[in-house]
Amino acid sequence: MNKWITRFSTSTPLNERINRTLDKQVKLAVTGLSRSGKTVFITSLVHQLLHGLNSTHLPFFQIVNSGLLRGVKAMPQPDMHIPSFRYDVAVEQLCGELPTWPQPTSGITEIRLAIRYLSNKPLLKHVSPVSTLYVDIIDYPGEWLLDLSLLELNYEQWSKQIARACESEPRLSLSEKWRSFMDSLDPASEADETTMRQAASLYTDFLHDCKDSGLSLLQPGRFTMPGDDLKGAPLLEFCPLLKIPQDIDNQSSLFAEMKKRYESYKEHVVKKFYNEHFSSFDRQIVLADVLRAFNTGYPTFTDMRDAINMVMKSFQYGKSGLINRLFGGLKIDKILFAATKADHVTPEQLPNLENFLRAMVTKSYNNATFEGVRTETIALAAVKCTQAAYTTYQGQKISCIKGMPLQGDKPIALFPGDVPVEAPMPEEWVDGRFQFLEFKPPRLANIHGSGLPHIRLDRALEFLLGDKF
């Protein structure tokens, strides 16, 4: 066996500390809002790196472009208690004879890569001309990140927040069954396990309906993405109350039991996630399917905007920041927000898509930057499944895209619409204004010869990892 593989395949806590101290290890966390394409992103990122030595697809990833890369290998992951990200299964689905999009993951997963390179840093050139950077890629649901904001809210505040959100569409209609059931309950009555289980089940159904409708702000996150460790757990059998009672002393009341479980959820699920995982991340990328929000309307857009800004609050580390006040210490030093599926718009619309995402998070973006967290936005496609095309309409040449629609068996060419630089007014979100279709993955002849076709994934890699070489 290769001595290099033998030497570094065994991970110990001491080795981990040494590697992190010497800047030889980076934990890259990947999360995304609902249906943003996390699994496809990680699969493509791993594929690009594994084939980087001979790749012509990464011109803006300097370690490749400069000729300093000496190879990349998948390695045994350091955290044996975390499920592995099944890259082999995902790439087989993506690159088969009849390619399909990989099945999404439902909890936290991890994969480790070892990147071997010729060091460009003066000191390391003399000490060890060939160096190794270990990249641990951690995949976790965006809903879990949104839960961090619950740590700022007590049960009464959270309940009022959810009740206000259900006063307007689409949540007003989507929550009808749950609200009707809750209106029939007396918060001062004795808590009953069957009642609480039914209330939690109806609330979970409501959250799933929100997710299916394209909404992003889903709390608690473990209700829709529980992970294998919490499926069916009593810890998830609670929900908000629509009406908060005054002066209830009965500690066995429905109100008291709901409140106790909410606080237990924060302590044993949310804080546990931070302490075991989030606190160790070095770099973070957050994926968002902005185009889906365009298709589904103004409420979906505002919900995504609020969710992204809530995510940003988790990365504000100053004295007034959530993380500093609750846990202390600065860890994550780079965040990349990415608008995915950039191949679903025409090439000249890419700057608009990127600028639109940046405009959505301007205030939070500036706050995170002020606190020392370097933040960028980008429009990318982890796997490019359309081609640029042109058509003539009324004597004018029009830019289009061509691909195989997800619900079709023949390729089509279309102009999906302009991406606005700023958010349209509510009355301007009319049906049919945007036609950002979903497409099937492309059939690829030589997936083992070079990286998958993409848009700007090399720029993302350079921002997230470039300074480590």
N, C-alpha and C positions, 0 to 999 in steps of 0.2 A: 504494500500500500504506500502511496505517496507520503513521504515523511511529513510534509506540510499538513496534509489532512489528518494524519495520526496525531500530530502535536497539538492541533487546535480543535479537534473534534470533541474533546471532553471539556465540559463547562463546569467550573466550580465558582462559588461565591468570591473566592480570592481573585481568580482570573477575571471575573466580571468587574470587580472594583479596580483592578490594575488597568484593564482595557479602557474603562470609562475615565480614569484619571489621566491616562496618556492619550485621550481623545482617539481611541481605536475602536470605539463601539458607539453606536447611535441607535436609540429606540425611536422608530418612526411610526407614529400612530395614524391610522387611516380611519376616518369615520365619514358619515354622510347622512344627509336628510333623506327622507323617505324616497326609495327607488332612484337613488342618484347614481348607482353603478359601482359600488365599492368593490364587489367581487371581480368585475371586469377590469377595474383599474389595477387592483393588486396583481391579478393574473398577467396583465400586459406589462406592468412594471417589472415583475420578476422575469418574464420572458425577455424583455429588452436587456436586462442586466446579464442574464445567463448567456445571451447571444451577442453581448456588447463587443467582444474582442474582434469580431468580423463585421460589425454592424455599420451600415451606411445610413441608418435611420436616426442617429443621435448627434446631429451636427452641433447642437448647442450644449451638449453635456461634455465639458472640457476634458475630463479624464479619458474619455474615448477619443475625442477630436484631436487631443495632443499626442496620442500614441503611448500614454503612460500606463494604460490598463494592461494587466497581465493575466487576467482571468477572473471568473466569478463562479462560485460553487454554492449549492444549497448545503447547509450544515445542520446537525442536530440542534434543535431549539433549546435555549437555556432553561425555560420554564416548563417543566414536565407536567405541571398540573393544568396547563392551558391546552385546549385542543389545537391540533395542527391545522394550518390553512392548507387545504388539499389542492395545491397547485396542479398536481398531476391530473386530478379529476376535472378541474376547471378548464385546463388547456385542452384536454381531450374533447370536452363538449364544444369548446370554441373552435377547434381546428379539425373536427371530424369531417367525414365525407359529406354529411348533411349538418353543417355547423348550427349550433344553438347557443344562446346566451347562457352562461353558467348559472346554476341554481344559487340564489343568494344565501349567505350565511345568516344564522339567527342568534348568534352569540359572539363571544370573544374568541378569536383564533390568532395564531402566530406562525411565522416562518422566519428562519434566519438565513442570511446570505453572507458569505465571506468574499470580500472584494480585494483582490491582490493587485498591487500597483507599484510603479516606481515613484517614490516620493519626490515631490517638487519643493519641499520645504528644506531650507539650507541645513538645519541641524540634523534632521532625519537622514538626509542624503549621506552623511558621513557615518552616522551610528548604524543605520540599517537601510541600505538603498532600496530594498524591496519590503514594502509594508503591507499590512492586512487591516482592512476596516470591516468590522462586523456590523451588519445592519439587521436589526430585529424589526420586522414589520408586524405591527399589531393591528388587527382589524376588530372594530367594535361598533355596535349600532349607535347612530346619532342620537336616538332617543335616550340612551344612557347618559350622554353628555348633557342633554337638556335637563336631566334630573338634578344636576348640580345646583340649579337655581332654586330648587325646593328647600335647600338648606338655609335660605334666607327667609323662608315663610313658615309661620306656624299653621296649624290645621285650619283655623278660622280664616286666616288671610288667603290661603290657597283655595278654600271652598268658595269664598266670595269671588276670587279671580275666575274660577271655572264657571260659576253662575253667571257672571257678567258676559263671558264669552258665549254662553248659550242663549243669550238674549237676541242675537243677530244670526242671519244666515251665513253659511250653511249649517252651523252647529245647532241652530234653533230646531230645524227639521230633523236632523240626524240624531238629536238627543231626546226625541219625543218619548220613546218607550221608557228610557231610564228616568226622565223627569217625572213622568206620570206615576211610576212606581215610587219614587222618592217622595212625591207629594202625598202619598197615602200613608207615609210613616210618621210616627211621632218620635222626634229625637230624644225626648225625655223617657220614653218607654224602655223596658228592660231589653238589653241586647240579646238577640237570638241568632244562633249560628246560621240557621237556614235563611233567615232574612238577609243577613249580612252577605252571605254567599251569593244570593240572588241579586242583590244590589250591585255587588262587585262584578258579577257576570254581565249584567245589563250595561254597566259603565264600560267594561272592556269591549263589548260589542259596539258601543258608541264610538270608542277610540278606533277600532278597526274600520268602521264606516268612514270616519274622518280620514284615515290613512288611504282608503280606497278612493276617496274623493279628491285626493291630492294635497290634503292639509299636512303640515309639517310639525306643528306645535302640539305634541302628544305627550301628556304627563298623567301618571307616572310612566316612564319609558318601559319598565319591565312588564307592564300590563299587556303590551303588544309584542314585546320581544323579551320574554322572561328568561331565556337561556335554559339549558337543561337542569341547572341546579335549583330553579325556582318554580318549575311547572307544577301547578296544583298546590303550591305552598299556601298555608293560611295567612302568611305575611302579605299576600296580594289580595286578600279578601277584605277590602275597604274601598271607600269612594268618598267624594266630597258630599257635603250636605248643602242643599239649596237654601235652607233657612237656618241660620245659626241661632240656637236658643240662648236665653239669658239666665245666668245664675242657676245652673244645674249642678247640684251637689252629689247626685247619685253617681257613684263611680262605676256602676254596672249598667248605666244607660247606654242606649245606642250611640249617642253623641260621644260619651266618654270612651267607649270601645273603639269607635272609628278613629278618634283622635290618637288613642294609644297605638293603634296599628300604623297610622300615618307616621308617627314619631319613630316607631320601631323600624319602619321601612327606610327612613332617612338614616338612622343609625347603623343598621345592619346591611343595607343594600347600597345606598348612595355613598356614604362615608367609606364603606368597605371597598367599593370600586375605586374611589380616589386613593385610598391608602395602599391598595394592592397593585394598582395599575397606573392610574392617571398621574400620580405623583412621580413616576419613574420615566415618563415620556420626555424625550428631548425635542422632537420636531412633530408637528401636527399638520395634516392636510384634511380639510373639510370639503366634501363634495356636495354640490347642489344642482338639481335638475331645474334650472331657471326656465327652460323652454316649456316644460310641463306646466309651470305656473301660468305662462302666457296662454296656453291652450285652455286652461280650466277657469280662468277669470280672475277678477280683481280680489275677491276674498282670499283665494288661494295664494295670490301674490303677496298680499299683506301678511298673511300667516307665515309664509316662508321668510319674509323680511324680518318679522318679529322673532322667528326661531333663530335665524342667523345672528341677529344682534344679541339674543340671549346667550348663544354659544360664545360670542365675543366677550361677554361679561365674565365668562369663566377664565379668560386669559388676561384679565386686567389685574396685575400683580402689585399695584401701588398700595399705599396704606388704606385707601378706601375700597380696594378691590376685594371681591368675594373670597378668592383663594387665600390672599394674605391674611384676611381677618379670621378665617376659619382654620387655616393650617399653617400659614407662614411659609416664607421661602419662595424663591423664583426657580422654576425648572425649565419649562418650555421656552425656547428663545426664538423660534421661528414658526409662523403659522402661514399656511397657504390656503386660500379659499379658491376653489375651482368650480367654474360653471362647466358641467359635463355635456357630452353629446354635441360638441362644437361642429361635428361633421353634418349635423342636421340643419345647418344654415349655410348660405353661400359664403365663399371665402372672404368677400369684402365686408361681411357682417361681423366677422370675428372681433374687430376692435369695439364695435357697439356692444356685443355680448359681454365682453370683459369690462367695459366702462359701466354698463348697467349694473353688473354685480358689485363693482366698486362703489357705485352711488348708493346701493342698498345698505352698505355697511360703513358709510363715510365717518359718522360720529364715533362708532365703536372702533373702527380701524385706527382713527387718530388717537384715541385713548390708549389702545394697546401699544401703538408705536411710541407714545409718550412714556409709557412705563418700561420701555426697553425691549419689547417683543417685536422683532422684525416681521412685518406682515405684508403679504402681497396677494393680488388677485390675478387669476388667469382663466382663459377659456381653453378647454382642451377636449380631445376625444381619445380615450385610452385605446380604442380599436376603431379605426376609420372604416366605416361601412358604406360610404357613398363616394361618388366621384363628381368633380366639378363638370358642369355641362353648360351648353348655351342653346338657346332657341331664338327664333325670330318672331316677333309679334308686332303687327302693323308697321313692318319695315324697320323695326329697332331690335338690336341684339340684346337679349335678356339673359342674365346669369341665372343658372339653375343648379340643382343637385340631382344625381341619378343613383338609385339604389333599389334594393328589393324590399318592399314594404313588409312589415311584420305579419300582416294579415293577408298577404297576397302571394302569388307564385310567378308573377311577371315583373321585371324591373320597370320602374316609372321614372320620369323626369318631371320635376316641378319647381316652381319658385315658392318657397315656404312663407315668404313675407319678410319685411324689414324688422330688425330688432330695434326698438326705440332706444334712444340714448337716455331718456328719462322716463319714469313711470307714467303711463297715460292716466288721465283723469278717470274716475270710476265710470262715468257715462261713456267713455271711449272704448271700454272693453266689450265690444259687441261680438256676437257670435260670428265666427268665420273670419275674423280679422287675422288670426294666426293659424297656420296649418303646419305645425312642426310634427311631422309624422315619426313613428318608430320604424326602424329598419332591422332586417335580419343581418347577422354577421356575414362578412364576405367569405367566399370559398377561397382558400389560399393554397397555392401549389407547393411552396417550399417553406414551411413554418420552422424547420430545423436549421435552415441556412442563415437566417437573420431575424431581426425583431419584427413584431407585428406592425402593420401600418398604423400610424397614429397622427394626431395633431398636437404639437407642443408638449408632448410628454417629456421630451428631452429638456425643455426649459424648466419644467416642474422638478425634474431630477437635479438639475444644476442648482436651483434655489434651495432645495431641501438637503442636498448632500455635497454640493460642489466645494464648499469651504473646508470639508473634512480631509481633503486629499493634499 
